[in-house]
Amino acid sequence: MRRLFVSNALLIVSLNVLIKFFWVFGIDRTVQNTVGALEYGRYFVAFNFCFLFTILLDFGFQNYNNRLISQQNNLLSRYLPHGLFLKFILGWCYLFVVFISAWALHYDAAYFRMIGLLAVLHILVSVLNYLRSNISALLMFKTDSFLSVLDRSLGIIFCSILLWGGLFNGKFQIEWFVYMQLISYLIAVIVAYTILKKKTQKLFFIPNKAQLFLFIKKGLPYALLSFLMTLYARLDSIFLERILGGDYGSSQAGIYASAFRILDSINMIPALFAGLLLPLFAKMIKDQMDVVPVLKSAFTLLFIASSVFSICTFFYSEELMKLLYTAHVTESTSIYRILTFSFVPYCLIWIFGTLLTAGGFLKQLNIVSGIAVGLNVLCNFVLIPHFEAEGAAFSNLTTNLFCAIAQVLIAVHIFKIQQNYLFLLKIFVFIAGIISFCYLAKYFIPVWYWGAFAAGMASLLWIFVIRLINIKQIFALIKKEK
């Protein structure tokens, strides 16, 4: 299992780094620079507003379904049609709630149009994620890796034509950006469904009310967890727009988005790891296998990556913002210097939260997430009026640190994970080494990108010097599983 995890993790991360990073820093960044902070800020607020209600599209049954199918593959034929039918029903409920909520909050006509388009986009994303969850539950990780980048690959092609193809006169419209995403996700959904259709012969069925209610009942704890995690992860930009108000609030949300985008894009890596870990952990727990080797491998890989990324980009944050953006560079830099350190707790949440989810410990996760929502709301109301977008960034960091520490302690207690003090000492030595390399590179290498590269390479070599990772074990793990 450990070998299966590592080999497929390297594949899926490599594909997503190549495709999704270009999407974020090539396409998404260009769109923001083209349309401006105000227009992009409205898009960002509308996107996160719609995202808050996505729990209605899932209702928790996706994680429940992934855990169940990974343990009992033969249930796919019975559960897939009912899952898709339930998605259809929930999609209409989602649209109703989104539009009623937008009306209650007095969003103007421009926001309403954007919210309508993005609501449909979230429905397609939810359907694709559900289909992919079944594919990963069958341990078809290579197929899932392909599907994980299909939508963005298509989006890159379509948006590149509009941005640089010279086919249209006039300024690029933010709505075009949304249209291209809609088309890309629709194609990806069709492809994913075609793949799964070959695994089940039930293309038509009579809806079974008992089965649908079972989905909802079993999924409720997962639904609550997903909803709470969505709240504390996405409330920041909405609070910025609501508390500060008007065009200024939208502009601050846009500036916040420019820094948050990097964190949001890099967060795909632990999310992809979680997609691999959930079915593996679920099967291992069912078979009463020791989860610690896989857990340690995932923790080590993600902690190394997140620490190197966060510390290096902190030292070179101003240069990075100047490279990416043409306006509000100073404000974006100060925000990013706070947000970048959220990436480490993000990774811990994805690893240990996934382990607890696979084990069915939803009560503990929901309690932690509920406290996190309250903490996030309190921090935003206190900090945003005084520090604006920087206050939202502090709220994000505080909330994620709390969740990460709480989930690690709960997992250690439940699974009786023995503390390895030598390993922890190596972790601290590793962090000290990264800081030292970045400090030296910053002040002794004048060209910033060469300095960042040198610090990164030195940090990777430092891993093997202090034996945080054994290179012989890495080569053994990535060999074909027998």
TILO-950703 format. One record per residue (C-alpha): x, y, z; residue in three letters. Coordinates in pm, 1 decimal. Example, Ala and Ser with C-alpha at 12.3 -4.5 7.8 and 13.67 -1.06 7.14 Angstrom:
BEGIN
SITE       east      north         up   code
SITE     1230.0     -450.0      780.0    Ala
SITE     1367.0     -106.0      714.0    Ser
//
This chain:
BEGIN
SITE       east      north         up   code
SITE        0.0        0.0        0.0    Met
SITE      282.5      237.6       80.8    Arg
SITE      445.6      168.9     -257.3    Arg
SITE      112.4      212.0     -437.1    Leu
SITE       55.8      545.6     -264.0    Phe
SITE      400.0      691.5     -334.5    Val
SITE      417.3      589.5     -700.9    Ser
SITE       70.2      723.6     -783.0    Asn
SITE      122.1     1034.8     -571.3    Ala
SITE      426.4     1124.4     -780.4    Leu
SITE      226.3     1076.1    -1101.7    Leu
SITE      -79.5     1276.9    -1004.6    Ile
SITE      122.1     1560.0     -848.9    Val
SITE      351.4     1586.7    -1152.3    Ser
SITE       57.0     1614.2    -1392.3    Leu
SITE     -123.3     1870.5    -1180.8    Asn
SITE      185.6     2082.5    -1119.0    Val
SITE      242.3     2111.8    -1493.1    Leu
SITE     -118.3     2182.4    -1592.8    Ile
SITE     -281.6     2360.2    -1301.4    Lys
SITE       12.4     2585.4    -1223.3    Phe
SITE        2.8     2711.1    -1581.2    Phe
SITE     -370.5     2761.7    -1542.5    Trp
SITE     -326.0     2971.2    -1227.9    Val
SITE      -16.1     3168.3    -1318.1    Phe
SITE      -58.8     3178.1    -1693.5    Gly
SITE     -434.1     3202.9    -1751.6    Ile
SITE     -596.8     3312.7    -1424.0    Asp
SITE     -327.6     3572.1    -1348.1    Arg
SITE     -349.4     3714.0    -1700.5    Thr
SITE     -726.6     3743.0    -1668.4    Val
SITE     -693.5     3943.0    -1345.6    Gln
SITE     -430.0     4172.6    -1492.7    Asn
SITE     -651.1     4222.9    -1799.1    Thr
SITE     -986.9     4292.5    -1632.5    Val
SITE     -848.9     4468.5    -1320.4    Gly
SITE     -884.4     4417.1     -945.0    Ala
SITE    -1243.7     4548.9     -928.2    Leu
SITE    -1391.6     4316.7    -1192.4    Glu
SITE    -1187.7     4019.4    -1079.2    Tyr
SITE    -1278.6     4096.9     -717.8    Gly
SITE    -1647.5     4067.3     -807.8    Arg
SITE    -1579.8     3735.2     -978.3    Tyr
SITE    -1381.3     3613.1     -675.8    Phe
SITE    -1653.3     3716.2     -428.5    Val
SITE    -1926.7     3557.4     -644.1    Ala
SITE    -1721.9     3238.3     -678.6    Phe
SITE    -1672.6     3206.5     -303.0    Asn
SITE    -2035.5     3300.8     -234.6    Phe
SITE    -2152.5     3013.2     -455.9    Cys
SITE    -1888.2     2788.5     -300.9    Phe
SITE    -2037.4     2837.6       46.5    Leu
SITE    -2351.4     2648.8      -56.7    Phe
SITE    -2182.4     2361.2     -240.7    Thr
SITE    -2258.9     2135.4       52.1    Ile
SITE    -2610.5     2119.9      -94.8    Leu
SITE    -2462.1     1961.4     -408.4    Leu
SITE    -2291.1     1686.1     -215.3    Asp
SITE    -2468.8     1646.5      118.4    Phe
SITE    -2174.8     1440.2      234.0    Gly
SITE    -2251.6     1129.6       34.3    Phe
SITE    -1943.2     1169.4     -189.1    Gln
SITE    -1695.3     1094.1       91.4    Asn
SITE    -1927.2      827.9      231.3    Tyr
SITE    -1956.5      673.3     -116.9    Asn
SITE    -1579.5      682.4     -175.6    Asn
SITE    -1512.1      511.8      156.4    Arg
SITE    -1781.6      248.1       92.2    Leu
SITE    -1692.2      166.9     -270.5    Ile
SITE    -1322.4      138.6     -185.1    Ser
SITE    -1416.0     -130.7       67.0    Gln
SITE    -1686.6     -300.7     -146.5    Gln
SITE    -1630.1     -250.3     -521.9    Asn
SITE    -1932.8     -463.3     -611.7    Asn
SITE    -2168.9     -189.4     -488.0    Leu
SITE    -2075.3       47.9     -772.1    Leu
SITE    -2349.2      -71.6    -1009.9    Ser
SITE    -2618.8       -9.3     -749.5    Arg
SITE    -2488.3      317.2     -605.5    Tyr
SITE    -2371.9      507.0     -915.9    Leu
SITE    -2714.7      562.2    -1080.8    Pro
SITE    -2871.9      668.2     -752.4    His
SITE    -2581.8      900.4     -682.7    Gly
SITE    -2623.1     1073.8    -1019.0    Leu
SITE    -2999.3     1104.0     -970.7    Phe
SITE    -2943.4     1255.3     -627.8    Leu
SITE    -2693.3     1501.8     -782.4    Lys
SITE    -2967.5     1612.7    -1023.9    Phe
SITE    -3214.9     1678.9     -742.4    Ile
SITE    -2958.1     1853.7     -522.8    Leu
SITE    -2848.7     2069.7     -816.0    Gly
SITE    -3192.6     2232.2     -840.4    Trp
SITE    -3205.6     2278.7     -462.7    Cys
SITE    -2863.6     2441.3     -475.7    Tyr
SITE    -2965.5     2688.9     -745.8    Leu
SITE    -3276.9     2785.8     -549.2    Phe
SITE    -3085.4     2849.5     -225.5    Val
SITE    -2805.3     3041.7     -400.2    Val
SITE    -3043.4     3281.1     -575.4    Phe
SITE    -3261.3     3334.5     -267.7    Ile
SITE    -2951.6     3407.4      -57.2    Ser
SITE    -2812.4     3647.6     -318.4    Ala
SITE    -3146.5     3829.3     -328.4    Trp
SITE    -3158.7     3848.6       53.2    Ala
SITE    -2810.8     4004.0       61.7    Leu
SITE    -2913.5     4263.9     -201.4    His
SITE    -2650.3     4180.1     -459.5    Tyr
SITE    -2689.0     4396.2     -769.8    Asp
SITE    -2769.4     4278.9    -1125.0    Ala
SITE    -2402.5     4241.0    -1223.5    Ala
SITE    -2340.6     4014.9     -925.4    Tyr
SITE    -2657.9     3816.0     -999.9    Phe
SITE    -2541.9     3733.3    -1354.0    Arg
SITE    -2201.8     3623.9    -1231.2    Met
SITE    -2351.6     3419.8     -945.6    Ile
SITE    -2584.3     3240.9    -1189.8    Gly
SITE    -2298.7     3136.4    -1417.7    Leu
SITE    -2074.3     3029.8    -1132.0    Leu
SITE    -2354.5     2833.2     -965.2    Ala
SITE    -2385.0     2619.3    -1279.6    Val
SITE    -2006.2     2583.1    -1284.0    Leu
SITE    -2007.4     2452.6     -925.7    His
SITE    -2273.7     2197.1    -1019.8    Ile
SITE    -2052.1     2061.7    -1298.1    Leu
SITE    -1749.5     2055.7    -1064.6    Val
SITE    -1951.7     1860.6     -807.6    Ser
SITE    -2066.7     1602.7    -1063.6    Val
SITE    -1711.3     1557.7    -1192.2    Leu
SITE    -1576.1     1515.0     -839.0    Asn
SITE    -1842.4     1254.5     -764.8    Tyr
SITE    -1756.6     1056.7    -1077.6    Leu
SITE    -1385.9     1081.0     -998.5    Arg
SITE    -1446.5      965.7     -640.2    Ser
SITE    -1587.8      640.1     -778.0    Asn
SITE    -1290.2      596.9    -1008.9    Ile
SITE    -1039.8      653.3     -726.3    Ser
SITE    -1241.0      421.1     -499.6    Ala
SITE    -1178.5      148.3     -757.7    Leu
SITE     -805.5      231.9     -715.9    Leu
SITE     -789.8      344.0    -1082.8    Met
SITE     -540.7      611.6     -987.1    Phe
SITE     -383.9      659.9    -1329.8    Lys
SITE     -725.8      721.5    -1486.7    Thr
SITE     -811.1      960.1    -1205.0    Asp
SITE     -481.4     1141.5    -1263.2    Ser
SITE     -581.1     1201.4    -1625.4    Phe
SITE     -925.7     1327.6    -1525.1    Leu
SITE     -778.3     1554.2    -1256.9    Ser
SITE     -612.9     1769.8    -1525.1    Val
SITE     -854.5     1727.9    -1816.6    Leu
SITE    -1078.7     2024.1    -1730.4    Asp
SITE     -787.2     2264.2    -1680.0    Arg
SITE     -609.7     2141.6    -1991.9    Ser
SITE     -917.3     2221.1    -2199.3    Leu
SITE     -959.1     2552.5    -2017.0    Gly
SITE     -600.6     2648.7    -2100.2    Ile
SITE     -661.2     2582.1    -2470.4    Ile
SITE     -991.4     2771.9    -2485.8    Phe
SITE     -877.7     3069.9    -2276.2    Cys
SITE     -545.8     3097.2    -2460.5    Ser
SITE     -737.0     3138.7    -2786.8    Ile
SITE     -943.4     3420.7    -2636.4    Leu
SITE     -655.2     3593.1    -2458.4    Leu
SITE     -382.5     3571.6    -2718.7    Trp
SITE     -542.5     3439.0    -3036.6    Gly
SITE     -646.2     3778.4    -3168.4    Gly
SITE     -982.4     3641.4    -3282.2    Leu
SITE    -1193.5     3899.2    -3098.5    Phe
SITE    -1174.4     4275.6    -3085.0    Asn
SITE    -1217.1     4471.2    -2764.2    Gly
SITE    -1131.2     4406.4    -2401.5    Lys
SITE    -1144.3     4056.7    -2258.4    Phe
SITE    -1461.2     4009.7    -2050.7    Gln
SITE    -1460.2     3824.0    -1719.6    Ile
SITE    -1775.6     3639.3    -1834.7    Glu
SITE    -1573.7     3480.0    -2117.4    Trp
SITE    -1345.0     3330.9    -1853.5    Phe
SITE    -1644.3     3166.0    -1688.5    Val
SITE    -1789.0     3039.2    -2018.0    Tyr
SITE    -1464.1     2863.3    -2105.6    Met
SITE    -1460.2     2692.8    -1766.6    Gln
SITE    -1820.3     2577.9    -1812.6    Leu
SITE    -1741.0     2415.9    -2147.7    Ile
SITE    -1424.3     2251.2    -2012.0    Ser
SITE    -1597.6     2096.1    -1711.4    Tyr
SITE    -1889.6     1974.4    -1922.3    Leu
SITE    -1652.8     1784.1    -2151.9    Ile
SITE    -1465.6     1638.3    -1850.9    Ala
SITE    -1794.6     1519.0    -1696.9    Val
SITE    -1889.3     1340.8    -2019.8    Ile
SITE    -1550.2     1169.3    -2038.6    Val
SITE    -1560.8     1057.9    -1672.3    Ala
SITE    -1913.7      921.8    -1710.4    Tyr
SITE    -1814.2      728.0    -2022.9    Thr
SITE    -1528.1      563.3    -1832.1    Ile
SITE    -1749.7      464.4    -1539.3    Leu
SITE    -2031.3      343.3    -1765.2    Lys
SITE    -1807.2       54.3    -1869.3    Lys
SITE    -1788.5      -55.1    -1503.5    Lys
SITE    -2164.8      -86.5    -1461.7    Thr
SITE    -2443.3     -219.3    -1680.5    Gln
SITE    -2720.7      -18.2    -1512.9    Lys
SITE    -2762.4      276.2    -1747.3    Leu
SITE    -3135.1      317.7    -1670.6    Phe
SITE    -3303.4      258.0    -1339.6    Phe
SITE    -3611.2      325.3    -1130.9    Ile
SITE    -3521.9      557.6     -841.5    Pro
SITE    -3533.9      379.0     -509.1    Asn
SITE    -3649.8      615.6     -233.8    Lys
SITE    -3500.1      399.2       38.5    Ala
SITE    -3163.3      403.8     -135.0    Gln
SITE    -3173.3      782.0     -182.3    Leu
SITE    -3265.7      842.2      181.4    Phe
SITE    -2986.0      604.6      286.0    Leu
SITE    -2740.7      819.4       90.3    Phe
SITE    -2860.8     1131.1      268.3    Ile
SITE    -2873.3      972.2      614.7    Lys
SITE    -2526.6      818.5      591.0    Lys
SITE    -2388.0     1132.4      435.5    Gly
SITE    -2514.4     1380.6      695.5    Leu
SITE    -2202.9     1373.9      918.2    Pro
SITE    -1984.6     1415.0      608.8    Tyr
SITE    -2213.4     1693.8      486.7    Ala
SITE    -2179.2     1884.3      811.2    Leu
SITE    -1800.7     1845.1      803.5    Leu
SITE    -1777.7     1962.1      442.2    Ser
SITE    -2001.1     2260.9      513.8    Phe
SITE    -1802.3     2371.5      818.4    Leu
SITE    -1469.7     2333.6      636.2    Met
SITE    -1606.4     2535.3      344.2    Thr
SITE    -1714.8     2811.9      578.6    Leu
SITE    -1384.4     2865.7      752.4    Tyr
SITE    -1190.8     2828.8      425.9    Ala
SITE    -1396.3     3070.9      212.9    Arg
SITE    -1555.1     3328.4      441.0    Leu
SITE    -1258.2     3567.5      436.1    Asp
SITE    -1318.7     3729.1       97.5    Ser
SITE    -1694.5     3753.4      155.8    Ile
SITE    -1638.7     3924.5      490.8    Phe
SITE    -1400.7     4167.5      319.8    Leu
SITE    -1662.9     4269.2       64.9    Glu
SITE    -1949.5     4282.8      316.5    Arg
SITE    -1766.9     4460.3      603.1    Ile
SITE    -1577.6     4717.0      393.4    Leu
SITE    -1862.6     4753.6      143.6    Gly
SITE    -1903.1     4893.0     -208.1    Gly
SITE    -1635.7     4906.3     -476.3    Asp
SITE    -1366.0     4943.1     -209.8    Tyr
SITE    -1470.0     4612.1      -51.3    Gly
SITE    -1468.8     4441.9     -392.0    Ser
SITE    -1124.5     4586.3     -469.7    Ser
SITE     -985.4     4464.5     -136.7    Gln
SITE    -1130.6     4120.9     -211.6    Ala
SITE     -956.5     4131.5     -550.3    Gly
SITE     -622.3     4224.5     -391.9    Ile
SITE     -669.9     3949.3     -132.5    Tyr
SITE     -747.5     3709.3     -419.0    Ala
SITE     -415.4     3788.4     -589.2    Ser
SITE     -227.1     3657.4     -284.9    Ala
SITE     -477.0     3385.1     -193.3    Phe
SITE     -468.2     3246.9     -548.1    Arg
SITE     -114.2     3115.4     -496.5    Ile
SITE     -212.1     2940.8     -174.4    Leu
SITE     -531.6     2807.7     -331.5    Asp
SITE     -344.3     2668.1     -631.7    Ser
SITE      -64.1     2504.2     -432.4    Ile
SITE     -328.8     2357.4     -201.5    Asn
SITE     -426.8     2125.7     -485.9    Met
SITE     -122.3     1910.4     -402.9    Ile
SITE     -236.1     1798.3      -53.9    Pro
SITE     -592.7     1772.4     -190.6    Ala
SITE     -469.0     1528.0     -454.6    Leu
SITE     -281.7     1333.6     -186.9    Phe
SITE     -605.4     1316.1       12.6    Ala
SITE     -784.8     1174.0     -291.2    Gly
SITE     -532.8      889.3     -293.2    Leu
SITE     -520.2      847.7       83.4    Leu
SITE     -893.4      822.6      157.5    Leu
SITE     -958.1      492.2      -26.1    Pro
SITE     -621.2      353.1       86.1    Leu
SITE     -679.0      439.7      451.7    Phe
SITE    -1037.9      310.0      436.5    Ala
SITE     -927.8      -25.1      294.7    Lys
SITE     -635.3      -55.8      536.3    Met
SITE     -853.8       20.4      838.0    Ile
SITE    -1113.8     -232.8      720.6    Lys
SITE     -841.4     -496.3      675.2    Asp
SITE     -687.2     -399.6     1012.7    Gln
SITE     -356.1     -300.8      853.4    Met
SITE     -108.2      -59.8     1011.5    Asp
SITE     -169.9      288.0      864.5    Val
SITE      140.4      447.7     1016.9    Val
SITE      386.2      369.5      730.3    Pro
SITE      158.2      531.9      470.0    Val
SITE       73.8      816.5      708.8    Leu
SITE      442.9      886.9      775.1    Lys
SITE      525.2      880.8      403.0    Ser
SITE      244.2     1125.3      324.0    Ala
SITE      335.9     1352.2      615.5    Phe
SITE      705.8     1357.4      528.3    Thr
SITE      653.0     1433.0      159.0    Leu
SITE      394.7     1705.5      218.5    Leu
SITE      568.4     1864.6      515.2    Phe
SITE      892.8     1890.1      320.3    Ile
SITE      719.7     2039.9       15.5    Ala
SITE      506.0     2284.1      215.5    Ser
SITE      792.7     2402.4      436.9    Ser
SITE     1029.8     2465.9      145.2    Val
SITE      758.2     2643.6      -51.9    Phe
SITE      631.7     2860.6      234.2    Ser
SITE      969.8     2973.0      363.3    Ile
SITE     1127.4     3034.0       21.4    Cys
SITE      830.7     3230.0     -112.1    Thr
SITE      816.9     3432.5      210.1    Phe
SITE     1172.2     3553.0      152.0    Phe
SITE     1100.5     3628.5     -213.4    Tyr
SITE      737.9     3739.2     -180.8    Ser
SITE      787.7     4090.4     -318.7    Glu
SITE      975.4     3966.5     -623.8    Glu
SITE      708.7     3702.4     -681.3    Leu
SITE      424.6     3954.7     -667.7    Met
SITE      607.3     4189.9     -905.6    Lys
SITE      650.7     3901.1    -1147.0    Leu
SITE      283.6     3804.8    -1136.2    Leu
SITE       96.2     4134.5    -1110.4    Tyr
SITE      102.4     4482.9    -1251.0    Thr
SITE      -97.1     4661.0     -977.5    Ala
SITE     -131.7     4660.0     -594.7    His
SITE      203.0     4479.4     -560.1    Val
SITE      285.6     4619.3     -214.7    Thr
SITE      -54.0     4525.3      -69.6    Glu
SITE      -44.0     4177.4     -226.6    Ser
SITE      304.8     4118.7      -88.7    Thr
SITE      208.1     4197.2      271.9    Ser
SITE      -97.5     3970.8      245.2    Ile
SITE       96.8     3685.2       88.8    Tyr
SITE      364.7     3693.1      359.9    Arg
SITE       90.7     3596.6      604.7    Ile
SITE     -101.7     3352.1      386.3    Leu
SITE      199.1     3150.0      273.4    Thr
SITE      236.0     2997.4      620.2    Phe
SITE     -119.0     2862.3      600.1    Ser
SITE        5.6     2604.7      351.6    Phe
SITE      179.7     2390.6      615.7    Val
SITE     -132.7     2352.4      835.6    Pro
SITE     -338.2     2299.7      516.8    Tyr
SITE     -124.5     1994.7      442.5    Cys
SITE     -160.3     1858.6      794.8    Leu
SITE     -538.9     1901.9      777.1    Ile
SITE     -558.4     1712.4      448.6    Trp
SITE     -347.6     1423.0      581.9    Ile
SITE     -479.3     1374.3      934.7    Phe
SITE     -833.4     1484.6      851.4    Gly
SITE     -842.2     1224.2      573.8    Thr
SITE     -720.7      955.0      813.8    Leu
SITE     -993.5     1042.7     1064.6    Leu
SITE    -1254.6     1053.4      786.7    Thr
SITE    -1150.3      709.5      660.5    Ala
SITE    -1181.1      579.1     1015.2    Gly
SITE    -1530.1      723.7     1052.7    Gly
SITE    -1439.5      968.6     1330.5    Phe
SITE    -1671.2     1239.5     1199.1    Leu
SITE    -1791.3     1358.9     1539.8    Lys
SITE    -1442.6     1470.6     1642.0    Gln
SITE    -1380.6     1637.3     1305.9    Leu
SITE    -1712.7     1821.6     1317.2    Asn
SITE    -1644.7     1954.2     1666.2    Ile
SITE    -1304.4     2087.9     1559.7    Val
SITE    -1446.5     2240.3     1241.0    Ser
SITE    -1736.4     2399.5     1428.6    Gly
SITE    -1496.9     2570.0     1669.5    Ile
SITE    -1285.2     2676.4     1369.5    Ala
SITE    -1583.5     2849.3     1205.9    Val
SITE    -1652.6     3045.8     1523.5    Gly
SITE    -1285.5     3138.1     1552.3    Leu
SITE    -1273.8     3249.6     1188.4    Asn
SITE    -1585.5     3466.3     1217.4    Val
SITE    -1455.8     3628.6     1536.7    Leu
SITE    -1112.7     3699.2     1387.0    Cys
SITE    -1260.7     3845.6     1068.4    Asn
SITE    -1498.4     4079.3     1252.6    Phe
SITE    -1218.6     4198.7     1481.5    Val
SITE     -933.5     4222.9     1231.2    Leu
SITE    -1085.3     4329.7      896.3    Ile
SITE    -1211.7     4674.6     1011.2    Pro
SITE     -859.5     4760.0     1133.2    His
SITE     -627.4     4569.8      896.8    Phe
SITE     -856.3     4510.7      594.4    Glu
SITE     -719.5     4235.7      363.7    Ala
SITE     -426.1     4165.3      598.1    Glu
SITE     -679.9     4100.1      874.1    Gly
SITE     -851.2     3838.6      656.5    Ala
SITE     -512.4     3675.9      596.7    Ala
SITE     -443.2     3658.5      973.0    Phe
SITE     -787.1     3503.0     1023.4    Ser
SITE     -708.5     3237.6      763.6    Asn
SITE     -374.0     3149.9      921.4    Leu
SITE     -511.8     3139.0     1277.9    Thr
SITE     -802.1     2913.1     1182.4    Thr
SITE     -590.4     2665.0      988.6    Asn
SITE     -327.0     2642.3     1261.4    Leu
SITE     -596.0     2559.9     1515.7    Phe
SITE     -752.4     2289.9     1295.0    Cys
SITE     -418.8     2130.4     1208.0    Ala
SITE     -298.6     2105.0     1568.7    Ile
SITE     -633.7     1971.4     1690.0    Ala
SITE     -659.5     1704.9     1417.7    Gln
SITE     -301.9     1586.7     1467.3    Val
SITE     -356.6     1545.7     1842.6    Leu
SITE     -686.0     1359.1     1788.9    Ile
SITE     -533.2     1123.6     1529.5    Ala
SITE     -230.9     1051.6     1750.8    Val
SITE     -464.3      965.5     2039.6    His
SITE     -713.2      750.7     1844.2    Ile
SITE     -461.0      553.5     1638.5    Phe
SITE     -209.4      538.7     1923.9    Lys
SITE       73.3      673.6     1708.2    Ile
SITE      404.0      652.7     1893.5    Gln
SITE      607.6      971.5     1911.4    Gln
SITE      940.0      948.8     1729.3    Asn
SITE     1149.4     1217.0     1896.4    Tyr
SITE     1443.6     1168.3     1661.2    Leu
SITE     1213.3     1227.6     1364.6    Phe
SITE     1072.3     1543.4     1528.0    Leu
SITE     1425.0     1669.1     1595.1    Leu
SITE     1510.3     1620.1     1227.9    Lys
SITE     1200.2     1822.3     1136.5    Ile
SITE     1320.0     2119.9     1344.1    Phe
SITE     1673.6     2090.4     1203.8    Val
SITE     1527.4     2078.6      853.0    Phe
SITE     1324.9     2399.0      907.2    Ile
SITE     1627.4     2576.6     1052.7    Ala
SITE     1825.1     2472.9      746.6    Gly
SITE     1566.3     2613.7      501.3    Ile
SITE     1559.4     2948.0      683.1    Ile
SITE     1939.4     2965.6      680.1    Ser
SITE     1965.5     2880.7      309.5    Phe
SITE     1700.3     3138.6      215.9    Cys
SITE     1863.9     3407.0      429.4    Tyr
SITE     2206.2     3345.9      275.5    Leu
SITE     2068.5     3328.4      -79.0    Ala
SITE     1865.8     3647.2      -31.9    Lys
SITE     2168.0     3853.1       68.8    Tyr
SITE     2448.5     3693.9     -131.3    Phe
SITE     2286.5     3610.8     -467.7    Ile
SITE     2173.7     3934.2     -639.7    Pro
SITE     1945.0     3777.6     -902.2    Val
SITE     1637.9     3676.0     -706.7    Trp
SITE     1525.8     3376.2     -913.3    Tyr
SITE     1874.1     3225.2     -898.0    Trp
SITE     1873.6     3284.5     -524.4    Gly
SITE     1534.0     3116.7     -483.7    Ala
SITE     1651.6     2823.9     -697.4    Phe
SITE     1972.4     2785.9     -498.2    Ala
SITE     1786.3     2797.2     -165.3    Ala
SITE     1536.0     2537.9     -288.8    Gly
SITE     1804.7     2300.9     -415.5    Met
SITE     2006.5     2338.8      -94.6    Ala
SITE     1692.5     2258.7      107.7    Ser
SITE     1629.5     1942.2      -95.1    Leu
SITE     1989.3     1827.2      -48.1    Leu
SITE     1958.7     1905.0      323.6    Trp
SITE     1679.5     1644.4      342.2    Ile
SITE     1924.2     1367.1      257.9    Phe
SITE     2210.9     1512.0      464.4    Val
SITE     2007.4     1490.7      785.0    Ile
SITE     1846.6     1163.3      663.6    Arg
SITE     1493.6     1293.5      686.6    Leu
SITE     1431.5     1078.0      377.9    Ile
SITE     1632.2      773.0      278.8    Asn
SITE     1696.4      791.8      -95.8    Ile
SITE     1726.4      412.5     -126.3    Lys
SITE     1374.2      373.7       14.9    Gln
SITE     1239.2      627.5     -236.6    Ile
SITE     1378.7      433.4     -532.4    Phe
SITE     1240.4      111.5     -389.4    Ala
SITE      893.1      258.9     -338.8    Leu
SITE      852.5      395.1     -690.8    Ile
SITE      923.5       60.7     -854.0    Lys
SITE      628.2     -120.8    -1002.2    Lys
SITE      418.2     -284.9     -733.5    Glu
SITE      427.4     -658.7     -749.7    Lys
//
